[in-house]
Amino acid sequence: MYISIFHCYDPDLTREEDGNIGHFRMNAPPIGRLSGMDRAIEKPRWPAKTIITLGSVIVGTALVVAVLVDSRTSTVTIDPTRVTLAQVQNGQFIEYIPILGTVEPIKTVFLDAVEGGQVQEIFVDDGSPIEKGQLILRLSNATLQKDSIGTESRLLENINTLRNTRINLAEKELILKEQFLDNEYRITQLEKQHRRYQKMLAESKTVISEVQFELIADELAYRKSKREILHARIAQEKTLREQQLAQVDETIAQVNHNLQVLGETLENLNVRAPISGHLSTLKVDLGQNIRQGDNIGQIDLLHSFKVGADIDQHYISKVALGQLGNFSFDDQRHELIIEKIYPEVTNDEFEVDMAFTQGIPDGLKRGQSIQINLALSGAVDSLVLAKGSFYRTTGGRWAYRVSDDGSHAARTDIRVGRQNPRFLELLEGLEVGDVVITSSYDTFGGAEELEFSEPLKLENHPLTAGTK
C-alpha cells in the first residue's frame, strides 16, 4: 500500500475560484509512479493493542507467582504478647473423652396397669415414700367384673362335675367290693354244705339225693369261677379308677388355678407397690381411663445412686466394662467405673451405667448432671504438648517452633499420635523443652517464619503445662 503526502505549497496544487465557492484541484501524478515526496510504509505484524494486552497478562501472572512464592517464603512480623506458648514435656499421656452423666437411682421400677379401667380412688400422692404391698390406687372395670362372675360360675360347675365323678368312682369301687364279699360268703357256705353231703354219702345215709349233691357241687364251682372274675375285675377297675382320679385331680387343680387367676385379675384393679421406695411419679387423675399396659408411675430406690451417660457411637469399640472415669464435685475428685453397657444405638449415641468406686459424695442429688472424664487407655510415658487452636489449622501436621533466643518461630513438620481434650501425643518433629506457638495460626498466612517485634524472654513468659 502507498500513501501520498502533499505539502500545502505544492505547485501542482492550485486554487480556483468559482463564485463564492472555492475548491482545490490536485494534479496527481500517474498511477504507478511516485513523486519525490512519496514513501512506502509497511503494516506491522503485531498491533500495539495486542502487544499491550499480552504484556499485561505476563506481568499479572508474574505478580501472582511472586505472591504465592512469597506466601511460603516470606517472614511475618507479629506481636509476641498476642500468642500462646506451650513447652514440649515428658509425661504420662492418658487418652480420655469428656462425657455428660446424670445421677440416677440405683434401681427404678415402673408401674404399668396390668388391667385397664377407670381410676376410682387414689391413696398415695407422688413424691411420697411407700412400702411394698401398699395400695396406691384402685380401678373399676364393670365389663371385667361381669365377665369374671360368669367365668367363675362355669369353673365352679366344672368342679362340682369333677367331684361327682370322683364320688361315682368311689361308689363303683364299693359295689365291686360288696359283690366280691357276697361271693366269698356264698363260697364258704357251699364248701361247708359240700363237705356235709360228702360225709353223708360216704356213710350211705339217704338223707340227700345225688342230685342235691351235684347242685351244691356245681354252684360251688361256679362261685369259685366267679371269684376269679371278680378279682380280675376289681384289679382292672382299680387301675382305671386311679387313672381317672388322677385326671380328675389334675382338672380340679387347673380349675382352682383358673379361679385363682380370676381372683388375681380382679385384684389387679388394685394397684399396689411392688417394692418399698419413693413414689417419684404418679401420672393419673380421678376418673381417668387407663388402658392395659399404660405406664402410670415409677418407684425409685433412693438409698443408693448410679450415673447414666450417653456416649458418641464413634467410641463404641473403645468403651468396655471396668473402664474408669472421674469427675469433680465439691472441690474433690471422685471415681466411677463402667458396670453396664447398653448395645442399642439411639440418635448416634449409646448408653452406659457407671457405679461409684469409693462411695457416693455427700450432697449429690438425683437428676444432677456431672462432667466426667472417661479414660479410654492406661497412662503411658510419652512426649506431650498442650492442645491449642493451632491444631484446627494444621491438623497436627506442623507447628511454629520458637527459636532458642526467642527472636522468631519457624515452621516445623511434626507427627501427632493420640489426643485428649487437653494434650497431644507427639511422635516426631519436636523434642523435650521445645517451645511451640499453640494459639491460632489463621492470621499468619502459612508463612515459613514468624518474626517477633521484640525478642521473647522465655524464662518470663507463661508456658502452658500441667498434668496430662
JOVENUR-V235809 format. One record per pair of residues at least 4 apart in sequence whose C-alpha atoms are under 8 Angstrom apart, sorted by the first residue. I is the first residue (numbers start at 1). J is the second residue. D is the distance in Angstrom with one decimal. If there is no record, write none. Layout:
# JOVENUR-V235809
{{I;J;D} {I;J;D}}
This chain:
# JOVENUR-V235809
{{1;40;7.2} {1;41;7.4} {1;42;7.7} {2;39;7.3} {2;40;5.5} {2;41;6.9} {3;38;7.2} {3;39;7.4} {3;40;7.1} {3;41;7.8} {4;37;7.8} {4;38;5.4} {4;39;7.6} {5;37;6.9} {5;38;6.2} {6;10;6.9} {6;37;7.6} {8;13;7.6} {9;13;7.3} {12;26;6.5} {12;27;5.2} {12;28;7.7} {13;24;6.9} {13;25;6.1} {13;26;5.0} {13;27;6.1} {14;24;6.1} {14;25;5.9} {14;26;7.1} {15;22;7.2} {15;23;6.1} {15;24;4.9} {15;25;6.5} {16;22;6.3} {16;23;6.1} {16;24;6.5} {16;25;7.6} {17;21;6.6} {17;22;5.1} {17;23;7.0} {18;22;6.0} {18;23;7.8} {29;33;6.7} {29;34;7.2} {29;35;7.0} {34;38;5.9} {34;39;8.0} {46;50;6.6} {46;51;6.7} {47;51;6.5} {48;52;6.2} {49;53;6.3} {50;54;6.2} {51;55;6.1} {52;56;6.3} {53;57;6.4} {54;58;6.2} {55;59;6.1} {56;60;6.1} {57;61;6.1} {58;62;6.2} {59;63;6.3} {60;64;6.3} {61;65;6.2} {62;66;6.0} {63;67;6.1} {64;68;6.2} {65;69;6.0} {66;70;5.8} {67;71;6.0} {68;72;6.8} {69;73;6.3} {70;74;5.0} {71;445;6.8} {71;446;6.8} {71;447;5.8} {72;446;6.5} {72;447;5.2} {72;448;5.6} {73;447;6.3} {73;448;5.5} {73;449;7.6} {74;447;6.0} {74;448;6.6} {74;449;7.1} {75;447;6.2} {75;448;6.6} {75;449;5.0} {75;450;5.6} {75;451;6.4} {76;444;6.9} {76;447;6.6} {76;449;6.6} {76;450;4.9} {76;451;5.8} {77;450;5.8} {77;451;4.5} {77;452;5.6} {77;453;6.1} {78;450;6.7} {78;451;6.2} {78;452;5.2} {78;453;5.9} {79;83;7.6} {79;452;5.9} {79;453;5.6} {79;454;7.6} {80;452;5.7} {80;453;6.9} {80;454;7.2} {80;455;7.9} {80;456;6.8} {83;437;6.6} {83;438;7.6} {83;439;5.7} {84;437;5.8} {84;438;5.6} {84;439;5.1} {84;463;7.7} {84;464;7.9} {85;435;6.5} {85;436;5.6} {85;437;4.6} {85;438;5.6} {85;439;7.3} {85;462;7.4} {85;463;5.4} {85;464;6.4} {86;385;6.8} {86;386;6.2} {86;435;5.6} {86;436;5.4} {86;437;6.5} {86;438;6.4} {86;463;4.8} {86;464;4.5} {86;465;6.7} {87;385;6.6} {87;386;7.7} {87;432;7.7} {87;433;5.8} {87;434;5.6} {87;435;4.4} {87;436;6.2} {87;463;6.3} {87;464;6.7} {87;465;7.0} {88;383;6.7} {88;384;5.8} {88;385;5.1} {88;386;7.9} {88;430;7.4} {88;431;6.6} {88;432;5.1} {88;433;5.3} {88;434;5.4} {88;435;6.4} {88;436;7.6} {89;383;5.6} {89;384;5.5} {89;385;6.7} {89;432;5.2} {89;433;6.3} {90;381;7.0} {90;382;5.8} {90;383;4.7} {90;384;6.3} {90;432;6.5} {91;381;5.5} {91;382;5.7} {91;383;6.3} {91;384;6.6} {91;467;7.7} {91;468;6.9} {92;379;5.5} {92;380;5.1} {92;381;4.4} {92;382;6.0} {92;467;7.9} {92;468;6.0} {93;379;5.4} {93;380;5.4} {93;381;6.2} {93;382;6.2} {93;384;7.0} {93;425;7.0} {93;468;5.3} {94;375;6.8} {94;376;7.7} {94;377;6.1} {94;378;6.0} {94;379;4.8} {94;380;6.8} {94;420;7.4} {94;468;6.6} {95;375;6.0} {95;376;5.5} {95;377;5.5} {95;378;7.5} {95;379;7.9} {95;418;6.9} {95;419;6.2} {95;420;5.3} {96;373;6.2} {96;374;5.2} {96;375;4.1} {96;376;5.2} {96;377;7.2} {96;420;5.5} {96;421;7.6} {97;373;5.6} {97;374;5.4} {97;375;6.7} {97;376;7.4} {97;420;6.4} {97;421;6.9} {98;371;6.9} {98;372;5.6} {98;373;4.6} {98;374;6.2} {98;421;7.7} {99;309;7.0} {99;310;7.2} {99;311;6.6} {99;371;6.1} {99;372;5.3} {99;373;6.4} {99;374;7.0} {100;309;6.0} {100;310;7.1} {100;369;6.8} {100;370;6.0} {100;371;4.9} {100;372;6.0} {101;307;5.9} {101;308;5.4} {101;309;4.3} {101;310;7.3} {101;369;5.6} {101;370;5.3} {101;371;6.3} {101;372;6.7} {102;307;5.4} {102;308;5.3} {102;309;6.3} {102;367;5.8} {102;368;5.7} {102;369;4.5} {102;370;6.3} {103;305;6.6} {103;306;6.0} {103;307;4.6} {103;308;6.6} {103;364;7.9} {103;365;6.9} {103;366;5.2} {103;367;5.0} {103;368;5.3} {103;369;6.4} {103;370;7.7} {104;305;5.6} {104;306;5.4} {104;307;5.7} {104;308;6.7} {104;366;5.5} {104;367;6.0} {105;300;6.0} {105;301;5.8} {105;302;5.6} {105;304;6.3} {105;305;4.5} {105;306;6.1} {105;366;6.7} {106;300;7.9} {106;301;6.3} {106;302;7.1} {106;303;7.9} {106;304;5.4} {106;305;4.4} {106;306;5.2} {107;300;6.0} {107;301;5.5} {108;298;6.8} {108;299;5.8} {108;300;4.6} {108;301;6.4} {109;275;7.9} {109;298;5.6} {109;299;5.2} {109;300;6.4} {110;295;7.0} {110;296;7.9} {110;297;6.0} {110;298;4.2} {110;299;6.4} {111;295;5.8} {111;296;5.6} {111;297;5.0} {111;298;5.3} {111;299;7.5} {112;292;7.9} {112;293;5.4} {112;294;5.4} {112;295;4.3} {112;296;5.7} {112;297;7.3} {113;271;7.6} {113;290;7.3} {113;291;7.1} {113;292;5.3} {113;293;4.9} {113;294;5.4} {113;295;6.4} {113;296;6.8} {114;268;6.3} {114;269;7.9} {114;292;5.6} {114;293;5.8} {115;265;7.4} {115;268;6.2} {115;269;6.3} {115;291;7.2} {115;292;4.7} {115;293;7.2} {116;139;7.7} {116;141;7.2} {116;269;7.7} {116;289;7.5} {116;290;5.2} {116;291;4.3} {116;292;4.2} {116;293;7.6} {117;139;5.3} {117;140;5.3} {117;141;4.9} {117;269;7.4} {117;289;5.7} {117;290;5.3} {117;291;6.5} {117;292;7.8} {118;139;5.2} {118;140;5.3} {118;141;6.6} {118;286;8.0} {118;287;5.7} {118;288;5.5} {118;289;4.4} {118;290;6.0} {119;137;7.3} {119;138;6.2} {119;139;4.6} {119;140;6.6} {119;284;7.6} {119;285;6.9} {119;286;5.2} {119;287;4.9} {119;288;5.4} {119;289;6.4} {119;290;7.2} {120;137;7.5} {120;138;5.6} {120;139;5.2} {120;140;6.1} {120;286;6.1} {120;287;6.2} {121;137;5.4} {121;138;5.1} {121;139;7.1} {121;286;6.6} {122;136;6.2} {122;137;4.3} {122;138;6.6} {122;286;7.2} {123;135;6.7} {123;136;5.1} {123;137;5.5} {124;128;7.1} {124;135;7.8} {124;136;5.3} {124;137;7.3} {125;279;7.8} {125;282;7.2} {126;279;5.3} {126;280;5.6} {126;281;5.2} {126;282;5.2} {127;278;6.6} {127;279;5.3} {127;280;4.7} {127;281;6.7} {128;278;5.9} {128;279;5.5} {128;280;7.2} {129;276;7.8} {129;277;5.9} {129;278;4.4} {129;279;6.0} {130;134;6.8} {130;273;7.2} {130;276;5.6} {130;277;5.5} {130;278;5.9} {130;279;6.4} {131;273;6.7} {131;275;6.6} {131;276;4.2} {131;277;6.5} {132;272;7.6} {132;273;5.1} {132;274;5.4} {132;275;4.3} {132;276;4.4} {132;277;7.9} {133;272;5.2} {133;273;4.9} {133;274;6.1} {133;275;7.2} {134;272;5.3} {134;273;5.4} {135;270;6.8} {135;271;6.0} {135;272;4.4} {135;273;6.6} {136;270;7.6} {136;271;5.6} {136;272;5.3} {136;273;6.7} {137;270;6.1} {137;271;5.3} {137;272;7.3} {138;269;5.7} {138;270;4.4} {138;271;6.0} {139;269;4.8} {139;270;6.2} {139;271;7.8} {140;269;6.5} {141;145;6.2} {141;269;7.8} {142;146;6.1} {143;147;6.1} {144;148;6.0} {144;266;7.7} {145;149;6.4} {145;266;7.0} {146;150;6.6} {147;151;6.1} {148;152;5.9} {148;262;6.5} {148;266;7.8} {149;153;6.3} {150;154;6.5} {151;155;6.2} {152;156;6.2} {152;259;6.5} {152;262;7.5} {153;157;6.3} {154;158;6.3} {155;159;6.3} {155;255;6.1} {155;258;7.8} {155;259;7.1} {156;160;6.3} {156;255;8.0} {157;161;6.3} {158;162;6.2} {158;255;7.5} {159;163;6.1} {159;252;6.0} {159;255;6.9} {160;164;6.2} {161;165;6.3} {162;166;6.4} {162;248;6.0} {162;251;7.8} {162;252;6.9} {163;167;6.3} {163;248;7.9} {164;168;6.1} {165;169;6.2} {165;248;7.7} {166;170;6.3} {166;245;6.5} {166;248;7.2} {167;171;6.2} {168;172;6.1} {169;173;6.3} {169;241;6.4} {170;174;6.4} {171;175;6.2} {172;176;6.3} {173;177;6.3} {173;234;7.6} {173;237;7.5} {173;238;7.6} {174;178;6.1} {175;179;6.2} {176;180;6.2} {176;230;7.5} {176;234;6.5} {177;181;6.2} {177;234;7.5} {178;182;6.2} {179;183;6.2} {179;230;7.8} {180;184;6.2} {180;227;6.8} {180;230;6.1} {180;231;7.4} {181;185;6.1} {182;186;6.2} {183;187;6.2} {183;223;6.4} {183;226;7.5} {183;227;6.7} {184;188;6.2} {184;223;7.8} {184;227;7.2} {185;189;6.4} {186;190;6.1} {186;223;7.3} {187;191;6.0} {187;220;6.0} {187;223;5.9} {187;224;6.8} {188;192;6.4} {189;193;6.3} {190;194;5.9} {190;216;6.5} {190;217;7.9} {190;219;7.5} {190;220;5.7} {191;195;6.2} {191;220;6.8} {192;196;6.5} {193;197;6.2} {193;216;7.4} {194;198;6.2} {194;213;7.1} {194;216;6.2} {194;217;6.4} {195;199;6.3} {196;200;6.2} {197;201;6.1} {197;208;7.4} {197;213;6.2} {198;202;6.1} {198;213;7.8} {199;203;6.3} {200;204;6.3} {200;205;5.4} {200;206;7.7} {200;207;7.6} {200;208;7.9} {201;205;5.9} {201;206;7.4} {201;208;7.9} {208;212;6.4} {208;213;7.3} {209;213;6.6} {210;214;6.1} {211;215;6.2} {212;216;6.3} {213;217;6.2} {214;218;5.9} {215;219;6.2} {216;220;6.1} {217;221;6.3} {218;222;6.2} {219;223;6.0} {220;224;6.2} {221;225;6.2} {222;226;6.1} {223;227;6.1} {224;228;6.8} {225;229;6.6} {226;230;6.0} {227;231;6.0} {228;232;6.2} {229;233;6.0} {230;234;6.0} {231;235;6.3} {232;236;6.2} {233;237;5.9} {234;238;6.0} {235;239;6.5} {236;240;6.3} {237;241;5.7} {238;242;6.1} {239;243;6.4} {240;244;6.1} {241;245;5.9} {242;246;6.1} {243;247;6.3} {244;248;6.0} {245;249;6.0} {246;250;6.1} {247;251;6.0} {248;252;6.0} {249;253;6.1} {250;254;6.2} {251;255;6.1} {252;256;6.1} {253;257;6.1} {254;258;6.1} {255;259;6.2} {256;260;6.2} {257;261;6.1} {258;262;6.0} {259;263;6.2} {260;264;6.2} {261;265;6.0} {262;266;6.4} {263;267;6.1} {264;268;6.0} {265;269;7.3} {266;270;7.9} {273;299;8.0} {275;299;7.7} {276;299;8.0} {276;301;7.7} {277;299;6.0} {277;300;5.6} {277;301;5.0} {277;302;6.9} {278;299;5.3} {278;300;5.2} {278;301;6.3} {278;302;7.0} {279;297;7.6} {279;298;6.2} {279;299;4.5} {279;300;6.6} {280;297;7.5} {280;298;6.1} {280;299;5.8} {280;300;6.5} {281;296;7.8} {281;297;4.7} {281;298;5.3} {281;299;7.2} {282;296;5.8} {282;297;4.3} {282;298;6.9} {283;296;5.0} {283;297;5.7} {284;288;6.7} {284;296;6.3} {290;294;6.6} {304;360;7.7} {305;355;7.8} {305;360;7.3} {305;366;7.6} {306;353;6.8} {306;354;5.9} {306;355;5.2} {306;356;6.9} {307;353;5.8} {307;354;5.0} {307;355;6.4} {308;351;7.0} {308;352;5.9} {308;353;4.7} {308;354;6.3} {309;351;5.7} {309;352;5.5} {309;353;6.6} {309;354;7.9} {310;349;6.0} {310;350;5.6} {310;351;4.5} {310;352;6.6} {311;315;7.2} {311;316;7.8} {311;349;5.3} {311;350;5.5} {311;351;6.3} {311;352;7.7} {312;316;7.4} {312;348;6.2} {312;349;4.6} {312;350;6.6} {313;345;7.1} {313;348;5.5} {313;349;4.9} {313;350;6.1} {315;319;6.3} {316;350;7.6} {318;376;6.4} {319;323;7.2} {319;376;6.7} {320;338;7.4} {320;341;7.6} {321;337;7.8} {321;338;5.2} {321;339;5.6} {321;340;6.6} {321;341;7.2} {322;337;5.6} {322;338;5.2} {322;339;6.3} {323;337;5.7} {323;338;5.6} {323;374;7.6} {323;375;6.7} {323;376;7.1} {324;335;6.9} {324;336;5.7} {324;337;4.6} {324;338;6.6} {324;374;6.2} {324;375;5.9} {325;335;5.8} {325;336;5.1} {325;337;6.2} {325;372;6.2} {325;373;5.3} {325;374;4.1} {325;375;5.7} {326;333;6.5} {326;334;5.4} {326;335;4.4} {326;336;5.8} {326;372;5.5} {326;373;5.5} {326;374;6.8} {327;333;5.6} {327;334;5.5} {327;335;6.7} {327;370;6.9} {327;371;6.0} {327;372;4.8} {327;373;6.5} {328;332;5.4} {328;333;4.6} {328;334;6.2} {328;370;8.0} {328;371;7.7} {329;333;6.5} {329;334;7.3} {329;361;7.8} {334;356;7.9} {334;358;7.5} {334;361;7.9} {335;356;6.2} {335;357;5.9} {335;358;7.0} {336;354;5.9} {336;355;5.4} {336;356;4.7} {336;357;5.6} {337;354;5.2} {337;355;5.4} {337;356;6.6} {337;357;6.6} {338;352;6.8} {338;353;6.0} {338;354;4.4} {338;355;6.5} {339;352;7.7} {339;353;5.9} {339;354;5.5} {339;355;6.5} {340;352;5.6} {340;353;5.1} {340;354;7.0} {341;351;6.3} {341;352;4.5} {341;353;6.5} {342;350;6.5} {342;351;5.4} {342;352;5.9} {343;350;6.5} {343;351;7.6} {344;350;6.1} {344;351;7.7} {345;349;5.3} {345;350;4.7} {345;351;7.9} {346;350;6.3} {356;360;6.2} {360;364;7.3} {364;368;7.1} {382;425;6.7} {382;426;7.3} {383;425;6.0} {383;426;5.3} {383;427;7.3} {383;431;7.7} {383;432;7.1} {384;423;6.4} {384;424;5.6} {384;425;4.8} {384;426;5.6} {384;468;7.6} {385;423;5.5} {385;424;5.2} {385;425;6.7} {385;426;7.0} {386;422;6.0} {386;423;4.4} {386;424;6.2} {386;438;7.5} {386;464;6.5} {386;465;6.8} {387;391;7.0} {387;421;7.2} {387;422;5.2} {387;423;4.6} {387;424;5.7} {387;438;7.0} {388;438;4.8} {388;439;5.7} {388;440;7.5} {389;393;7.4} {389;438;6.2} {389;439;5.0} {389;440;4.7} {389;441;7.7} {390;394;6.3} {390;395;8.0} {390;399;7.5} {390;437;7.8} {390;438;5.3} {390;439;5.4} {390;440;4.6} {390;441;5.6} {391;395;5.0} {391;396;5.4} {391;438;7.7} {392;396;8.0} {393;440;7.3} {393;441;6.4} {393;442;7.0} {394;398;6.0} {394;399;7.3} {396;414;6.9} {396;415;6.5} {396;416;5.8} {397;413;6.0} {397;414;5.3} {397;415;5.8} {397;416;7.3} {398;411;6.8} {398;412;5.4} {398;413;4.1} {398;414;4.9} {398;415;7.5} {399;411;5.7} {399;412;5.4} {399;413;6.5} {399;414;6.9} {399;436;6.9} {399;437;7.2} {399;438;7.9} {400;409;5.5} {400;410;5.2} {400;411;4.5} {400;412;5.9} {400;436;5.7} {400;437;5.6} {400;449;7.8} {401;409;5.1} {401;410;5.4} {401;411;6.4} {401;412;6.4} {401;434;7.0} {401;435;5.9} {401;436;4.6} {401;437;6.6} {402;406;6.1} {402;407;7.7} {402;408;5.9} {402;409;4.0} {402;410;6.5} {402;434;7.4} {402;435;5.5} {402;436;5.8} {402;437;7.2} {403;407;6.4} {403;408;5.7} {403;409;5.6} {403;410;7.3} {403;435;8.0} {405;455;7.5} {405;456;7.6} {406;455;5.2} {406;456;4.5} {406;457;6.4} {406;458;6.8} {407;451;6.5} {407;452;5.8} {407;454;7.0} {407;455;4.5} {407;456;6.3} {408;449;7.0} {408;450;5.5} {408;451;4.5} {408;452;5.4} {408;455;7.5} {409;449;5.8} {409;450;5.0} {409;451;6.6} {409;452;8.0} {410;448;6.1} {410;449;4.5} {410;450;6.4} {411;447;7.7} {411;448;5.2} {411;449;6.0} {412;429;7.0} {413;429;5.9} {414;426;7.6} {414;427;7.6} {414;428;5.4} {414;429;4.2} {414;430;6.8} {415;426;6.3} {415;427;5.4} {415;428;5.0} {415;429;6.5} {416;424;6.6} {416;425;5.8} {416;426;4.8} {416;427;5.6} {416;428;7.2} {417;424;7.1} {417;425;5.1} {417;426;6.0} {417;427;6.1} {418;424;6.4} {418;425;5.4} {419;423;5.9} {419;424;4.5} {419;425;5.9} {420;424;6.6} {422;468;7.5} {423;468;6.5} {426;430;7.5} {430;434;6.5} {441;445;7.6} {441;446;7.6} {444;450;7.9} {452;456;7.5} {456;461;7.6} {457;461;6.2} {458;462;7.9}}
